């Protein structure tokens, strides 16, 4: 795979995981700001915990990409 394609795919993964983190954070903020407005989730703590799990999983994957697939710049 050429360097340009590799970078494009790596960047796409990074953006995907950053988006998943942002989505989970936004959902958690909604729960904090208006927990009674979430009618389909009677167990708010469980719903928030699910979002934390999603966020932690995406952070772990993001870290793996950055640690193993982002070239180290030599100064």
ZIZISUL-V923305 format. One record per residue. N is the residue number from 1. RES is the residue in three letters. SS is DSSP state (h for helix, s for strand, l for the rest). PHI is phi in whole degrees, 0 to 359 (* if undefined). D_FIRST is the distance of its C-alpha to the first C-alpha in Angstrom with 1 decimal. Layout:
n=[N/N]
res=[RES/RES]
ss=[SS/SS]
phi=[PHI/PHI]
d_first=[D_FIRST/D_FIRST]
This chain:
n=[1/2/3/4/5/6/7/8/9/10/11/12/13/14/15/16/17/18/19/20/21/22/23/24/25/26/27/28/29/30/31/32/33/34/35/36/37/38/39/40/41/42/43/44/45/46/47/48/49/50/51/52/53/54/55/56/57/58/59/60/61/62/63/64/65/66/67/68/69/70/71/72/73/74/75]
res=[UNK/UNK/UNK/UNK/UNK/UNK/UNK/UNK/UNK/UNK/UNK/UNK/UNK/UNK/UNK/UNK/UNK/UNK/UNK/UNK/UNK/UNK/UNK/UNK/UNK/UNK/UNK/UNK/UNK/UNK/UNK/UNK/UNK/UNK/UNK/UNK/UNK/UNK/UNK/UNK/UNK/UNK/UNK/UNK/UNK/UNK/UNK/UNK/UNK/UNK/UNK/UNK/UNK/UNK/UNK/UNK/UNK/UNK/UNK/UNK/UNK/UNK/UNK/UNK/UNK/UNK/UNK/UNK/UNK/UNK/UNK/UNK/UNK/UNK/UNK]
ss=[l/l/h/h/h/h/h/h/h/h/h/h/h/h/h/h/h/h/h/h/h/h/h/h/h/h/h/h/h/h/h/h/h/l/h/h/h/l/l/l/l/l/l/h/h/h/h/h/h/h/h/h/h/h/h/h/h/h/h/h/h/h/h/h/h/h/h/h/h/l/l/l/l/l/l]
phi=[*/283/299/292/294/301/296/296/292/298/298/296/297/299/296/301/291/296/294/297/295/298/297/296/298/297/297/296/298/298/299/294/281/211/295/284/278/257/295/281/237/293/257/299/299/295/296/294/299/299/293/297/299/298/295/296/296/294/297/296/293/299/298/297/298/295/284/248/231/261/299/280/274/266/265]
d_first=[0.0/3.8/6.6/8.4/6.6/6.4/10.0/11.0/10.5/12.1/14.8/15.5/16.1/18.3/20.2/20.7/22.3/24.3/25.6/26.7/28.5/30.2/31.3/32.8/34.6/36.0/37.3/39.0/40.6/42.0/43.5/45.0/46.4/47.8/47.8/50.6/48.7/46.2/48.4/45.9/45.3/48.7/47.2/45.7/44.9/42.9/41.0/40.3/39.2/36.7/35.2/35.1/33.2/30.6/30.3/30.2/27.5/25.3/26.1/25.1/21.7/21.2/22.4/20.0/16.9/18.5/19.6/16.5/13.4/15.0/15.0/18.7/20.2/22.5/25.7]
